[in-house]
Amino acid sequence: MTIIRLDHSFTRWDELLALILAAFASMNGRIDPPSSALKLTTESLAEKARAEIGHVAIDGEKLIGCLFLHRRPIVSMSASSLSCLRYRARASASGC
């Protein structure tokens, strides 16, 4: 399996859209509101990849997964969230 970042050289938008729609097919009619995946087109998917950070997992020649991320500034955090982050940072530094 190989994971690659989506960039201008990626051309398999039809396959990627089919993968996403298949992954969310079992949710059709079960969640309200419906999944935003149903609104995707190959064009909007390519735009999403340009605006966000996208990766695909490929096994041989077959697309088997994808991941989209985008950066958001942290607007506010509660004291308990900050304590949790500090704890995780200490635990990570100590090798836990």
JOWO-V858215 format. One line per field, one symbol per residue. ss: DSSP state (~ for helix, > for strand, _ for the rest). burial: I if it has 9 or more other ideal C-beta (glycine too) atoms within 8 Angstrom, else O. Layout:
BEGIN
ss = ???
burial = ???
END
This chain:
BEGIN
ss = _>>>>_______~~~~~~~~~~~~~~~________~~~~__~~~~~~~~~~_>>>>>>>__>>>>>>>>_________~~~~~~~~~~~~~~~___
burial = OOOOOOOOOIOOIOOIIOIIIOOIOOIIOOOOOOOOIIOIOOOIIIOIIOOIOIIIIIOOOOIOOIOIOOOOOOOOOOOOOIOOIOOOOOOOOOOO
END
